[in-house]
Amino acid sequence: MRKTYTDIKQIKVDTSIPQNANLLWQNEKLTLYYTYNQSQGRVDWIMQNKTNSSILVSLLRGAEITLNGQTYTIPQYLFGNAFAEVYFANDLSNFITNLNNIPLYSLAIVRNKLSNRTIAFVFQIPPNSVIIAPEYGFNNLQSLSGQLLEVTPLNQNLFTVVYDFTEIVEYEYQTGIYVNYPPDPYIVQSYQFLIDNLGQIVTQRLILELPESDVSTVKSLVKDIEKIVDRLKKIF
């Protein structure tokens, strides 16, 4: 399974659609376009808000590519789900803690109606504007799919996140860049958003929600989890 990665610093807001953009998906409020640069293996996702109000969205997308004559599937997963810890630990992105001040490239806890959780980018698209977000890893692109999913703020809380460290190894292998990474587990304060579809979870995480007033309990829980993780590492 192939994973893709983004250059967060290149994400930007614009007011118009690039002339060479291709329509991929749309509904009455939102439209998703893309452009493709074969030499860079780069897809620019162009997320358009056609309304007069800001809209909060996550991007669900997938693709098929060919490498050395073989076809590989990039599964339908939420943008930011693959390497969230890399973006967070290297100060490239932070978790949303204020709905009145959402940076352009923000992470958040997203949850479906079954209370399953993961992490993904949440974009606030301004009225009658577009956000353009580049993503790399689409070498020899054969097919592409995607859609924008509206998200609804639920609450702000403290979360403990246990994640799969292979995410760090894969990022360094694909990019050739050595990166910082958060402790496993780590604690983060974030808004939680309701989403209809989590897509495929490509980085496995255990996300526990606890009230901020229970900080001492969280710290104790983290220490217990760290001990468990250390024991598992010794076993495997």
C-alpha beads as a LAMMPS data file, in Angstrom:
LAMMPS data file: protein, C-alpha beads

236 atoms
235 bonds

1 atom types
1 bond types

-500.0 500.0 xlo xhi
-500.0 500.0 ylo yhi
-500.0 500.0 zlo zhi

Masses

1 110.0

Atoms # bond

1 1 1 0.000 0.000 0.000
2 1 1 1.391 3.383 -1.024
3 1 1 1.025 6.526 1.087
4 1 1 1.399 10.086 -0.123
5 1 1 2.728 13.200 1.593
6 1 1 2.235 16.955 1.358
7 1 1 4.353 20.091 1.498
8 1 1 2.333 22.057 3.999
9 1 1 4.118 25.348 3.349
10 1 1 2.785 25.339 -0.224
11 1 1 -0.896 25.153 0.791
12 1 1 -2.580 28.437 -0.107
13 1 1 -5.905 30.256 -0.490
14 1 1 -6.917 31.676 -3.864
15 1 1 -10.011 33.187 -5.444
16 1 1 -9.920 31.475 -8.843
17 1 1 -9.563 28.024 -10.388
18 1 1 -6.329 27.396 -12.367
19 1 1 -7.032 27.229 -16.100
20 1 1 -5.600 23.706 -16.437
21 1 1 -7.626 22.268 -13.549
22 1 1 -9.682 19.088 -14.032
23 1 1 -13.076 18.633 -12.389
24 1 1 -13.143 15.558 -10.139
25 1 1 -16.227 15.916 -7.909
26 1 1 -18.901 18.427 -6.933
27 1 1 -22.144 19.041 -5.063
28 1 1 -24.287 22.139 -4.604
29 1 1 -21.822 23.822 -2.207
30 1 1 -18.381 22.392 -2.940
31 1 1 -16.255 21.427 -5.927
32 1 1 -13.014 19.438 -6.087
33 1 1 -10.572 19.998 -8.963
34 1 1 -7.018 18.809 -9.460
35 1 1 -3.926 19.394 -11.564
36 1 1 -1.198 16.817 -12.119
37 1 1 2.547 17.270 -12.611
38 1 1 3.939 13.995 -13.956
39 1 1 7.611 14.902 -13.508
40 1 1 7.106 15.648 -9.786
41 1 1 4.479 12.991 -9.118
42 1 1 2.455 15.877 -7.732
43 1 1 -1.304 16.394 -7.514
44 1 1 -2.609 19.827 -6.542
45 1 1 -5.985 19.470 -4.844
46 1 1 -8.170 22.507 -5.555
47 1 1 -11.014 22.720 -3.029
48 1 1 -13.680 25.278 -3.941
49 1 1 -16.354 26.774 -1.692
50 1 1 -19.173 28.101 -3.865
51 1 1 -21.209 29.596 -1.002
52 1 1 -21.202 32.911 0.860
53 1 1 -20.195 31.278 4.156
54 1 1 -17.067 29.512 5.369
55 1 1 -17.184 25.697 5.257
56 1 1 -15.143 23.189 7.264
57 1 1 -14.075 20.149 5.241
58 1 1 -11.753 17.161 5.093
59 1 1 -10.478 15.671 1.830
60 1 1 -11.033 11.982 1.090
61 1 1 -9.093 10.714 -1.918
62 1 1 -7.357 7.741 -3.495
63 1 1 -5.529 6.726 -6.667
64 1 1 -3.818 4.052 -8.703
65 1 1 -0.211 4.482 -9.864
66 1 1 2.339 2.318 -11.642
67 1 1 5.926 1.725 -10.534
68 1 1 8.342 -0.549 -12.383
69 1 1 5.484 -2.001 -14.386
70 1 1 3.383 -2.848 -11.329
71 1 1 0.125 -1.195 -10.304
72 1 1 -0.174 0.125 -6.752
73 1 1 -3.299 1.355 -4.997
74 1 1 -3.367 4.453 -2.848
75 1 1 -6.475 3.701 -0.802
76 1 1 -9.268 6.155 -0.123
77 1 1 -8.101 7.817 3.075
78 1 1 -8.408 11.240 4.656
79 1 1 -5.764 13.805 3.734
80 1 1 -3.329 14.086 6.656
81 1 1 -4.136 10.677 8.116
82 1 1 -0.912 9.047 6.949
83 1 1 1.769 11.302 8.453
84 1 1 -0.053 13.475 11.008
85 1 1 2.555 12.906 13.725
86 1 1 5.358 14.028 11.378
87 1 1 3.560 17.281 10.549
88 1 1 2.746 17.881 14.231
89 1 1 6.147 17.073 15.766
90 1 1 8.037 19.156 13.193
91 1 1 5.904 22.275 13.772
92 1 1 4.422 22.075 10.294
93 1 1 0.863 21.796 11.575
94 1 1 -0.982 22.068 14.873
95 1 1 -4.280 20.776 16.174
96 1 1 -7.324 23.045 16.084
97 1 1 -8.071 24.579 19.492
98 1 1 -9.956 27.727 18.482
99 1 1 -12.793 27.721 15.953
100 1 1 -12.356 31.476 15.492
101 1 1 -8.727 31.086 14.481
102 1 1 -8.106 28.021 12.307
103 1 1 -4.714 28.092 10.552
104 1 1 -4.753 27.096 6.894
105 1 1 -3.119 23.683 7.458
106 1 1 -4.587 22.332 10.695
107 1 1 -4.959 18.845 12.107
108 1 1 -7.892 17.659 14.190
109 1 1 -9.472 14.614 15.763
110 1 1 -12.271 13.388 13.492
111 1 1 -14.944 10.931 14.603
112 1 1 -17.754 9.087 12.865
113 1 1 -21.200 8.260 14.246
114 1 1 -19.865 4.954 15.613
115 1 1 -17.379 6.922 17.757
116 1 1 -14.387 5.634 15.799
117 1 1 -11.639 8.262 15.716
118 1 1 -8.621 9.179 13.654
119 1 1 -6.581 12.273 12.755
120 1 1 -6.820 14.290 9.533
121 1 1 -6.477 17.775 8.105
122 1 1 -9.522 20.006 8.532
123 1 1 -9.676 22.973 6.153
124 1 1 -11.776 26.087 6.640
125 1 1 -12.498 27.273 3.099
126 1 1 -13.447 30.976 3.009
127 1 1 -16.615 32.064 1.169
128 1 1 -16.353 31.950 -2.638
129 1 1 -12.709 30.895 -2.448
130 1 1 -10.474 27.928 -3.087
131 1 1 -7.714 26.221 -1.123
132 1 1 -4.933 24.635 -3.158
133 1 1 -3.008 21.836 -1.440
134 1 1 -0.130 19.951 -3.124
135 1 1 0.462 16.246 -2.515
136 1 1 3.378 14.118 -3.686
137 1 1 3.823 10.417 -4.399
138 1 1 1.547 10.065 -7.443
139 1 1 4.205 8.725 -9.800
140 1 1 2.781 7.504 -13.136
141 1 1 -0.779 8.278 -12.109
142 1 1 -3.377 5.973 -13.692
143 1 1 -6.593 7.006 -11.958
144 1 1 -7.714 9.426 -9.272
145 1 1 -10.783 9.773 -7.080
146 1 1 -11.798 12.171 -4.325
147 1 1 -14.485 14.151 -2.587
148 1 1 -14.855 16.855 0.041
149 1 1 -16.589 15.901 3.282
150 1 1 -18.097 18.569 5.509
151 1 1 -17.196 18.242 9.188
152 1 1 -19.091 19.485 12.238
153 1 1 -17.383 20.667 15.450
154 1 1 -18.386 18.580 18.470
155 1 1 -16.214 19.575 21.411
156 1 1 -12.727 20.481 22.560
157 1 1 -10.934 18.066 24.850
158 1 1 -7.652 16.500 25.840
159 1 1 -6.700 13.361 23.896
160 1 1 -4.104 10.668 24.407
161 1 1 -2.819 9.234 21.116
162 1 1 -0.968 5.948 20.677
163 1 1 0.310 5.654 17.105
164 1 1 2.150 3.250 14.816
165 1 1 5.832 4.259 14.677
166 1 1 6.240 2.736 11.211
167 1 1 4.625 5.988 10.012
168 1 1 7.887 7.789 10.830
169 1 1 10.022 5.165 9.103
170 1 1 7.870 5.272 5.962
171 1 1 7.977 9.065 5.769
172 1 1 11.755 9.161 6.043
173 1 1 12.061 6.398 3.430
174 1 1 9.765 8.118 0.918
175 1 1 11.138 11.653 1.344
176 1 1 14.771 11.007 2.302
177 1 1 14.309 13.490 5.165
178 1 1 14.982 12.622 8.811
179 1 1 12.281 14.071 11.060
180 1 1 11.348 14.629 14.674
181 1 1 8.525 12.568 16.108
182 1 1 6.314 12.825 19.205
183 1 1 6.526 10.441 22.149
184 1 1 4.406 7.325 21.838
185 1 1 1.875 7.901 23.307
186 1 1 1.485 11.693 23.324
187 1 1 -1.129 14.076 24.711
188 1 1 -2.762 16.798 22.638
189 1 1 -5.556 19.295 23.040
190 1 1 -7.848 19.425 20.019
191 1 1 -11.315 20.056 18.736
192 1 1 -13.156 16.924 17.738
193 1 1 -15.203 16.951 14.519
194 1 1 -17.986 14.688 13.302
195 1 1 -17.481 13.273 9.798
196 1 1 -19.605 10.893 7.716
197 1 1 -16.753 8.774 6.369
198 1 1 -13.340 8.090 7.928
199 1 1 -12.145 6.308 4.810
200 1 1 -9.456 3.660 5.186
201 1 1 -7.263 4.119 8.254
202 1 1 -3.690 3.944 6.963
203 1 1 -1.952 4.826 10.240
204 1 1 -3.398 2.871 13.134
205 1 1 -3.974 4.897 16.303
206 1 1 -5.612 4.433 19.667
207 1 1 -7.197 7.782 20.563
208 1 1 -8.598 8.212 24.069
209 1 1 -10.685 11.228 25.000
210 1 1 -10.474 12.602 28.527
211 1 1 -11.677 15.856 30.101
212 1 1 -8.990 18.499 30.486
213 1 1 -9.776 18.602 34.228
214 1 1 -8.403 15.058 34.430
215 1 1 -4.831 15.992 33.518
216 1 1 -3.324 14.011 36.402
217 1 1 -5.294 10.946 35.338
218 1 1 -4.098 11.397 31.775
219 1 1 -0.469 11.612 32.830
220 1 1 -0.820 8.466 34.901
221 1 1 -2.527 6.690 32.011
222 1 1 0.236 7.749 29.618
223 1 1 2.889 6.317 31.928
224 1 1 0.979 3.031 32.116
225 1 1 0.639 2.909 28.322
226 1 1 4.357 3.687 27.913
227 1 1 5.187 0.718 30.124
228 1 1 2.929 -1.527 28.039
229 1 1 4.478 -0.270 24.794
230 1 1 7.997 -0.844 26.163
231 1 1 7.111 -4.410 27.117
232 1 1 5.629 -5.080 23.672
233 1 1 8.768 -3.701 22.015
234 1 1 10.906 -6.100 24.056
235 1 1 8.683 -9.019 23.086
236 1 1 8.571 -8.204 19.362

Bonds

1 1 1 2
2 1 2 3
3 1 3 4
4 1 4 5
5 1 5 6
6 1 6 7
7 1 7 8
8 1 8 9
9 1 9 10
10 1 10 11
11 1 11 12
12 1 12 13
13 1 13 14
14 1 14 15
15 1 15 16
16 1 16 17
17 1 17 18
18 1 18 19
19 1 19 20
20 1 20 21
21 1 21 22
22 1 22 23
23 1 23 24
24 1 24 25
25 1 25 26
26 1 26 27
27 1 27 28
28 1 28 29
29 1 29 30
30 1 30 31
31 1 31 32
32 1 32 33
33 1 33 34
34 1 34 35
35 1 35 36
36 1 36 37
37 1 37 38
38 1 38 39
39 1 39 40
40 1 40 41
41 1 41 42
42 1 42 43
43 1 43 44
44 1 44 45
45 1 45 46
46 1 46 47
47 1 47 48
48 1 48 49
49 1 49 50
50 1 50 51
51 1 51 52
52 1 52 53
53 1 53 54
54 1 54 55
55 1 55 56
56 1 56 57
57 1 57 58
58 1 58 59
59 1 59 60
60 1 60 61
61 1 61 62
62 1 62 63
63 1 63 64
64 1 64 65
65 1 65 66
66 1 66 67
67 1 67 68
68 1 68 69
69 1 69 70
70 1 70 71
71 1 71 72
72 1 72 73
73 1 73 74
74 1 74 75
75 1 75 76
76 1 76 77
77 1 77 78
78 1 78 79
79 1 79 80
80 1 80 81
81 1 81 82
82 1 82 83
83 1 83 84
84 1 84 85
85 1 85 86
86 1 86 87
87 1 87 88
88 1 88 89
89 1 89 90
90 1 90 91
91 1 91 92
92 1 92 93
93 1 93 94
94 1 94 95
95 1 95 96
96 1 96 97
97 1 97 98
98 1 98 99
99 1 99 100
100 1 100 101
101 1 101 102
102 1 102 103
103 1 103 104
104 1 104 105
105 1 105 106
106 1 106 107
107 1 107 108
108 1 108 109
109 1 109 110
110 1 110 111
111 1 111 112
112 1 112 113
113 1 113 114
114 1 114 115
115 1 115 116
116 1 116 117
117 1 117 118
118 1 118 119
119 1 119 120
120 1 120 121
121 1 121 122
122 1 122 123
123 1 123 124
124 1 124 125
125 1 125 126
126 1 126 127
127 1 127 128
128 1 128 129
129 1 129 130
130 1 130 131
131 1 131 132
132 1 132 133
133 1 133 134
134 1 134 135
135 1 135 136
136 1 136 137
137 1 137 138
138 1 138 139
139 1 139 140
140 1 140 141
141 1 141 142
142 1 142 143
143 1 143 144
144 1 144 145
145 1 145 146
146 1 146 147
147 1 147 148
148 1 148 149
149 1 149 150
150 1 150 151
151 1 151 152
152 1 152 153
153 1 153 154
154 1 154 155
155 1 155 156
156 1 156 157
157 1 157 158
158 1 158 159
159 1 159 160
160 1 160 161
161 1 161 162
162 1 162 163
163 1 163 164
164 1 164 165
165 1 165 166
166 1 166 167
167 1 167 168
168 1 168 169
169 1 169 170
170 1 170 171
171 1 171 172
172 1 172 173
173 1 173 174
174 1 174 175
175 1 175 176
176 1 176 177
177 1 177 178
178 1 178 179
179 1 179 180
180 1 180 181
181 1 181 182
182 1 182 183
183 1 183 184
184 1 184 185
185 1 185 186
186 1 186 187
187 1 187 188
188 1 188 189
189 1 189 190
190 1 190 191
191 1 191 192
192 1 192 193
193 1 193 194
194 1 194 195
195 1 195 196
196 1 196 197
197 1 197 198
198 1 198 199
199 1 199 200
200 1 200 201
201 1 201 202
202 1 202 203
203 1 203 204
204 1 204 205
205 1 205 206
206 1 206 207
207 1 207 208
208 1 208 209
209 1 209 210
210 1 210 211
211 1 211 212
212 1 212 213
213 1 213 214
214 1 214 215
215 1 215 216
216 1 216 217
217 1 217 218
218 1 218 219
219 1 219 220
220 1 220 221
221 1 221 222
222 1 222 223
223 1 223 224
224 1 224 225
225 1 225 226
226 1 226 227
227 1 227 228
228 1 228 229
229 1 229 230
230 1 230 231
231 1 231 232
232 1 232 233
233 1 233 234
234 1 234 235
235 1 235 236
